[in-house]
Structure formats: C-alpha cells, structure tokens
C-alpha cells in the first residue's frame, strides 16, 4: 500500500458516503427520489474510493449473502449491476478507471479487516460477516496487488476457518472470476473517461446542491 499512497493523493476531495450499496438506499412508493442512509463511514476524500467500494459490495454478495440461492443469483447479476451503477454514475460525472483500480486493494483490506475482527469477537459474539469472506479477500488482494509486496494473513490465523466452508457449514462456491483481470470492473467497461468536474460536490454519484462559481 505504500507504493500506491502517492498515486492515491486526492486533488479534488469531496464528501464520500463510505459504505454506499443497495442496502443503504431507501425508496418510497410513487417514484420519489432515493435516499442514502447509514452515514457512519462518511468522510471527505476521493470519490473513486467510494466507487471502488460500491463495486466491491456487489462481489462481496456472491460470497457473503446468507442464502446459497442469493449467492448464485448475485453471481448471475453482479456484472449487470456493476455496469448499471457505473453507467448511472457516468451520466453525472466521469470515472477514472485507473483510480478505481488503485482503490481496490484498499477496499479489499477494509473488508478483510472487518471480517477478521468480526470472527475474533471484536463486534460482539455474533460475527456480522462470514468467515469465508476472509479467504476470499486474501485471494483477491493477492490477485490485484501482486507487485506491491503486500500480504494479508490468510484464514489460518483464525482457528478452524476455511474459504471452502460457509457460516452454515455448507460448501462455499468458488469466487466469481468474470471481471476484468485484477480490476473488479465489468469486462465491458472499457470507455471510462478521466477524472474531471472538480467544481461539483459529490457523494458516490449523488450531486449535491451548489455548483461553485
């Protein structure tokens, strides 16, 4: 991560949600605007970090969804949902593909640490994230950051945990590897433009009121 630090310097920091995904969006009948909730991780930083996290959440669901049927469904829909999210974002602001990729190891580190801490009881007796997510995050981190020299401890650090076993004790399917290699982005996502529009204040694609003059 030391190697990426300078490249992740934020020139145009904006308000970021920090945990933007479908379960943190409320909708009401009648077609009213959507509302983002759960702002406990909000901060000011690079909006591409938010994009990377949201894209990763669709992948996490293929491993961490509580029911096997949900995991299978997300493997089928994941790339479509990622494309829909990116296309909607680009209608408001351009997306720098390279910056999204740079943030991916950071996002993986965050989900690994949360899953590891949960299994060790840091958040109470009931882990909020399944043990299978630890091994998945380690695998993905080593896949996307082979040249950094960074290593994440594997599931062996937590006694009895294995990537092959889900919380219910059933066999856990292999992670979906259909994204562009090492990117977490849909393979069809090849027309990403560079970062711009520094005069807007954004929270993960939601343009907030005032444009600066």
C-alpha positions as CSV (number, residue, x, y, z in Angstrom):
1,X,0.0,0.0,0.0
2,X,3.0,2.3,0.5
3,X,3.6,2.2,-3.3
4,X,0.1,3.4,-4.1
5,X,0.0,6.1,-1.5
6,X,1.3,8.9,-3.7
7,X,-0.9,7.9,-6.6
8,X,-3.9,8.0,-4.3
9,X,-3.4,11.6,-3.4
10,X,-6.7,13.4,-3.7
11,X,-6.6,16.6,-5.7
12,X,-10.3,17.3,-5.6
13,X,-11.7,15.9,-2.3
14,X,-15.4,15.6,-2.0
15,X,-18.0,14.3,0.5
16,X,-18.0,10.4,0.4
17,X,-20.5,8.1,1.9
18,X,-18.0,5.4,2.7
19,X,-20.5,2.4,2.5
20,X,-22.7,3.0,-0.4
21,X,-24.6,-0.1,-1.6
22,X,-28.2,-1.1,-2.3
23,X,-29.0,-2.0,1.3
24,X,-28.1,1.6,2.3
25,X,-30.6,3.2,-0.1
26,X,-34.2,3.8,0.8
27,X,-37.0,4.1,-1.8
28,X,-40.6,5.1,-1.2
29,X,-43.7,4.4,-3.4
30,X,-44.6,6.9,-6.1
31,X,-41.2,7.3,-7.7
32,X,-39.8,9.8,-5.2
33,X,-36.1,10.4,-5.0
34,X,-33.9,7.7,-3.4
35,X,-32.3,8.4,0.0
36,X,-28.9,7.2,1.1
37,X,-28.8,6.1,4.8
38,X,-26.1,4.9,7.2
39,X,-23.6,7.7,7.0
40,X,-21.4,6.4,9.8
41,X,-18.4,5.9,7.5
42,X,-18.8,9.3,5.7
43,X,-15.8,11.5,5.2
44,X,-14.0,13.8,2.7
45,X,-11.8,12.2,0.1
46,X,-11.6,10.6,-3.3
47,X,-14.9,9.7,-4.9
48,X,-13.2,6.9,-6.7
49,X,-12.7,5.2,-3.4
50,X,-16.4,5.2,-3.0
51,X,-16.9,3.8,-6.5
52,X,-14.4,1.0,-5.8
53,X,-16.2,0.1,-2.6
54,X,-19.6,0.0,-4.2
55,X,-18.4,-2.2,-7.0
56,X,-16.7,-4.5,-4.4
57,X,-20.0,-4.8,-2.5
58,X,-21.7,-6.5,-5.5
59,X,-18.8,-9.0,-5.4
60,X,-19.0,-9.5,-1.7
61,X,-22.6,-10.5,-2.0
62,X,-21.5,-13.5,-4.2
63,X,-19.6,-14.8,-1.2
64,X,-21.3,-13.4,1.9
65,X,-25.0,-13.5,1.1
66,X,-26.7,-15.7,3.8
67,X,-28.5,-18.0,1.4
68,X,-27.0,-20.1,-1.3
69,X,-29.7,-19.0,-3.7
70,X,-28.8,-15.4,-3.1
71,X,-25.1,-16.0,-3.8
72,X,-25.9,-17.8,-7.0
73,X,-28.3,-15.0,-8.1
74,X,-25.6,-12.4,-7.4
75,X,-23.1,-14.3,-9.5
76,X,-25.6,-14.1,-12.4
77,X,-26.4,-10.4,-11.8
78,X,-23.2,-9.0,-10.4
79,X,-21.7,-7.6,-13.6
80,X,-25.0,-6.3,-14.8
81,X,-25.5,-4.4,-11.6
82,X,-21.9,-3.0,-11.7
83,X,-22.4,-1.8,-15.2
84,X,-25.8,-0.2,-14.3
85,X,-24.1,1.6,-11.4
86,X,-21.2,2.8,-13.5
87,X,-23.4,3.9,-16.4
88,X,-25.6,5.9,-14.0
89,X,-22.5,7.5,-12.3
90,X,-21.1,8.5,-15.7
91,X,-24.3,10.3,-16.6
92,X,-23.4,12.7,-13.8
93,X,-19.6,12.6,-13.6
94,X,-16.7,10.9,-15.5
95,X,-15.0,7.9,-13.9
96,X,-11.2,7.4,-13.9
97,X,-10.8,3.6,-14.3
98,X,-7.2,3.6,-13.1
99,X,-8.1,5.4,-9.9
100,X,-10.9,2.9,-9.3
101,X,-8.4,0.0,-9.7
102,X,-5.9,1.7,-7.4
103,X,-8.5,1.9,-4.6
104,X,-9.5,-1.8,-5.0
105,X,-6.7,-3.2,-2.7
106,X,-7.6,-0.6,-0.1
107,X,-11.3,-1.7,-0.3
108,X,-10.2,-5.3,0.0
109,X,-8.1,-4.5,3.0
110,X,-11.1,-2.9,4.7
111,X,-13.4,-5.8,4.1
112,X,-10.7,-8.3,5.2
113,X,-10.1,-6.4,8.5
114,X,-13.8,-6.2,9.2
115,X,-14.4,-9.9,8.6
116,X,-11.3,-10.9,10.6
117,X,-12.3,-8.6,13.5
118,X,-15.8,-10.0,13.5
119,X,-14.6,-13.6,13.7
120,X,-12.4,-12.6,16.6
121,X,-15.3,-11.2,18.5
122,X,-14.4,-7.5,18.3
123,X,-18.0,-6.6,17.4
124,X,-19.8,-9.0,19.8
125,X,-20.4,-12.7,20.0
126,X,-22.2,-12.9,16.6
127,X,-19.9,-12.2,13.6
128,X,-21.6,-9.8,11.1
129,X,-19.5,-11.1,8.2
130,X,-19.0,-14.8,7.3
131,X,-15.6,-16.5,7.8
132,X,-15.5,-17.3,4.0
133,X,-15.1,-13.6,3.3
134,X,-11.6,-13.6,4.9
135,X,-10.1,-16.1,2.5
136,X,-11.9,-14.5,-0.5
137,X,-10.5,-11.1,0.4
138,X,-7.0,-12.6,0.8
139,X,-7.2,-14.3,-2.6
140,X,-8.5,-11.1,-4.3
141,X,-5.9,-8.9,-2.7
142,X,-3.1,-11.1,-3.8
143,X,-4.6,-11.2,-7.3
144,X,-4.9,-7.5,-7.8
145,X,-1.7,-6.3,-5.9
146,X,0.9,-8.9,-6.8
147,X,3.6,-6.3,-7.4
148,X,3.2,-4.4,-4.1
149,X,4.9,-6.9,-1.9
150,X,1.9,-6.6,0.5
151,X,0.5,-9.8,2.0
152,X,-2.7,-10.3,4.0
153,X,-2.8,-13.1,6.6
154,X,-4.9,-15.9,5.5
155,X,-7.8,-17.6,7.2
156,X,-5.4,-20.0,9.0
157,X,-4.9,-17.2,11.6
158,X,-8.5,-17.8,12.8
159,X,-8.7,-21.3,14.1
160,X,-11.0,-23.6,12.2
161,X,-11.8,-21.2,9.4
162,X,-11.7,-22.1,5.7
163,X,-12.6,-20.5,2.4
164,X,-14.4,-23.7,1.5
165,X,-16.9,-23.5,4.3
166,X,-19.7,-21.1,4.7
167,X,-21.2,-20.0,8.0
168,X,-24.0,-22.6,7.6
169,X,-21.4,-25.4,7.2
170,X,-22.2,-26.0,3.5
171,X,-19.6,-26.0,0.7
172,X,-18.9,-22.4,-0.5
173,X,-18.8,-21.9,-4.2
174,X,-15.6,-20.7,-5.8
175,X,-15.4,-16.9,-6.2
176,X,-16.6,-15.4,-9.4
177,X,-13.6,-14.5,-11.7
178,X,-15.5,-13.0,-14.6
179,X,-14.4,-9.4,-14.0
180,X,-11.6,-7.8,-16.0
181,X,-8.4,-9.3,-14.5
182,X,-7.4,-7.6,-11.3
183,X,-9.9,-4.7,-11.7
184,X,-13.2,-5.6,-10.2
185,X,-14.8,-3.8,-13.1
186,X,-17.1,-5.4,-15.6
187,X,-15.0,-6.5,-18.7
188,X,-17.3,-4.4,-21.0
189,X,-16.4,-1.3,-19.0
190,X,-13.7,0.0,-21.4
191,X,-14.7,3.5,-22.1
192,X,-14.0,5.2,-18.8
193,X,-13.1,8.8,-19.0
194,X,-10.6,10.6,-16.9
195,X,-11.4,12.5,-13.7
196,X,-12.9,16.0,-14.1
197,X,-15.7,18.2,-13.0
198,X,-13.8,19.5,-9.9
199,X,-16.4,22.2,-9.3
200,X,-19.1,19.7,-8.2
201,X,-19.6,18.2,-4.7
202,X,-20.4,14.5,-5.0
203,X,-21.3,11.7,-2.7
204,X,-21.0,8.5,-4.7
205,X,-22.7,9.8,-7.7
206,X,-25.3,11.9,-6.0
207,X,-24.8,15.5,-7.0
208,X,-25.3,17.9,-4.1
209,X,-26.9,21.2,-4.5
210,X,-24.5,24.0,-5.2
211,X,-22.0,24.2,-8.0
212,X,-19.2,26.6,-7.2
213,X,-18.7,29.7,-9.2
